[in-house]
Amino acid sequence: MTRVLLLGGTTEASRLAAALARDGVEAVFSYAGRTAAPVAQPLPVRVGGFGGAEGLEAWLRDQGISHVVDATHPFAAQMSRNAVAACAATGTPLIALERRPWAAGPGDDWTHVADIEAAAAALPDAPERVFLAIGRQHLAAFAGKPQHHYLLRLVDPPEGALPLPDAEAVISRGPFGYDDDLELLRSRRITRLVTKNAGGDGARAKLDAARTLGLPVLVIDRPALPPRESVETVAEVLAWLHAERGV
Ligand SMILES: NC(=O)c1ccc[n+]([C@@H]2O[C@H](COP(=O)([O-])OP(=O)(O)OC[C@H]3O[C@@H](n4cnc5c(N)ncnc54)[C@H](OP(=O)(O)O)[C@@H]3O)[C@@H](O)[C@H]2O)c1
């Protein structure tokens, strides 16, 4: 029997959930539980960690999961590593639904850095107005550069004080559009952008707006992951499921 675990938290995961529900594929959608009001799904939803790779392994067995689709964010590396390990241990077929990384084009002024700490180290000493588009989890890495003004864009209002002395948090959930992002960068007089290389359409507008304004961008490269089968579209995941189990 086919019973899919869909590891979510991205726009693409929600699109895949809609396709699985439409096709009548039995599936469970999993959220980490990072946001107060996650996007509703047309599938049964579970929320919260599994307890590491071993916890996930036990959960896959208990739940009779036949296939796992990892549609988490490209920077959710721990979850993806755990999925590789637990699927190998249980012999469960695994596929990743992974967005293609963004690539610089003509007119872009990008500097690639290896991780969040390297992005903080690469900021200049002279004060700037930085759009720090990295979510809320790793803001403390920038506490060592308190001279900058930071613009943050968060899904939920921050609980408690931010680790940055001079910051403005805009509360908003993607996908984001070019006109709005251009207006955001202009109105806040942003001089530099810091972003993860998330890929996909939903968060790319800020890069197009930065190009229009000639702003330098620090692009944080994706964390390395173990080898796994990977596709870029919902249609390819569905084709994989058809080929695997004839669903
Ligand atoms: N990182 C980002 O930039 C980013 C951006 C947008 C959305 N997201 C989404 O936010 C979630 C958390 O991201 P993260 O960077 O904190 O991931 P992470 O560092 O890889 O995950 C840390 C732990 O959170 C739990 N977890 C993560 N994703 C889960 C899921 N879909 N279902 C159940 N448990 C999950 C797992 O706990 P256990 O070890 O206990 O199983 C995992 O070991 C992900 O689902 C991701 O798709 C992340």
The ligand as a MOL file (V3000), in Angstrom:
LIG
                    3D

  0  0  0     0  0            999 V3000
M  V30 BEGIN CTAB
M  V30 COUNTS 48 52 0 0 0
M  V30 BEGIN ATOM
M  V30 1 N 15.9050 27.0300 6.9600 0
M  V30 2 C 15.2400 27.9100 6.2400 0
M  V30 3 O 15.7940 28.8920 5.7170 0
M  V30 4 C 13.7610 27.7160 5.9810 0
M  V30 5 C 13.0760 28.6660 5.2120 0
M  V30 6 C 11.7250 28.4810 4.9400 0
M  V30 7 C 11.0960 27.3790 5.4460 0
M  V30 8 N 11.7740 26.4750 6.2000 0 CHG=1
M  V30 9 C 11.0530 25.3010 6.7160 0
M  V30 10 O 11.0850 25.3600 8.1180 0
M  V30 11 C 11.2680 24.0530 8.6620 0
M  V30 12 C 12.4080 24.0770 9.6490 0
M  V30 13 O 13.5980 24.5180 9.0140 0
M  V30 14 P 14.9890 24.3930 9.7500 0
M  V30 15 O 15.9710 25.1880 8.9770 0
M  V30 16 O 14.8020 24.6200 11.2180 0 CHG=-1
M  V30 17 O 15.3030 22.8400 9.5000 0
M  V30 18 P 16.4620 21.9260 10.1020 0
M  V30 19 O 17.4700 22.7320 10.8140 0
M  V30 20 O 16.9040 21.0100 9.0320 0
M  V30 21 O 15.6220 21.0450 11.1210 0
M  V30 22 C 15.8650 21.0160 12.5220 0
M  V30 23 C 14.9020 20.0030 13.1020 0
M  V30 24 O 13.5430 20.4420 12.9570 0
M  V30 25 C 12.7060 19.3250 12.6800 0
M  V30 26 N 12.1090 19.5050 11.3420 0
M  V30 27 C 12.5410 20.2650 10.3080 0
M  V30 28 N 11.6870 20.1970 9.2730 0
M  V30 29 C 10.6910 19.3690 9.6690 0
M  V30 30 C 9.4970 18.9070 9.0480 0
M  V30 31 N 9.1330 19.3340 7.8070 0
M  V30 32 N 8.7240 18.0540 9.7390 0
M  V30 33 C 9.0560 17.6480 11.0010 0
M  V30 34 N 10.1470 18.0660 11.6420 0
M  V30 35 C 10.9550 18.9150 10.9820 0
M  V30 36 C 13.5900 18.0970 12.7610 0
M  V30 37 O 13.5770 17.7160 14.1290 0
M  V30 38 P 13.8460 16.2050 14.6040 0
M  V30 39 O 15.3200 15.9760 14.4470 0
M  V30 40 O 13.3780 16.1710 16.0020 0
M  V30 41 O 13.0370 15.3050 13.6840 0
M  V30 42 C 14.9360 18.6690 12.3860 0
M  V30 43 O 16.0270 17.8700 12.8070 0
M  V30 44 C 11.5450 23.1160 7.5050 0
M  V30 45 O 10.4360 22.2430 7.4030 0
M  V30 46 C 11.7280 23.9930 6.3040 0
M  V30 47 O 11.1370 23.4390 5.1390 0
M  V30 48 C 13.0850 26.6360 6.4900 0
M  V30 END ATOM
M  V30 BEGIN BOND
M  V30 1 1 1 2
M  V30 2 2 2 3
M  V30 3 1 2 4
M  V30 4 1 4 5
M  V30 5 2 4 48
M  V30 6 2 5 6
M  V30 7 1 6 7
M  V30 8 2 7 8
M  V30 9 1 8 9
M  V30 10 1 8 48
M  V30 11 1 9 10
M  V30 12 1 9 46
M  V30 13 1 10 11
M  V30 14 1 11 12
M  V30 15 1 11 44
M  V30 16 1 12 13
M  V30 17 1 13 14
M  V30 18 2 14 15
M  V30 19 1 14 16
M  V30 20 1 14 17
M  V30 21 1 17 18
M  V30 22 2 18 19
M  V30 23 1 18 20
M  V30 24 1 18 21
M  V30 25 1 21 22
M  V30 26 1 22 23
M  V30 27 1 23 24
M  V30 28 1 23 42
M  V30 29 1 24 25
M  V30 30 1 25 26
M  V30 31 1 25 36
M  V30 32 1 26 27
M  V30 33 1 26 35
M  V30 34 2 27 28
M  V30 35 1 28 29
M  V30 36 1 29 30
M  V30 37 2 29 35
M  V30 38 1 30 31
M  V30 39 2 30 32
M  V30 40 1 32 33
M  V30 41 2 33 34
M  V30 42 1 34 35
M  V30 43 1 36 37
M  V30 44 1 36 42
M  V30 45 1 37 38
M  V30 46 2 38 39
M  V30 47 1 38 40
M  V30 48 1 38 41
M  V30 49 1 42 43
M  V30 50 1 44 45
M  V30 51 1 44 46
M  V30 52 1 46 47
M  V30 END BOND
M  V30 END CTAB
M  END
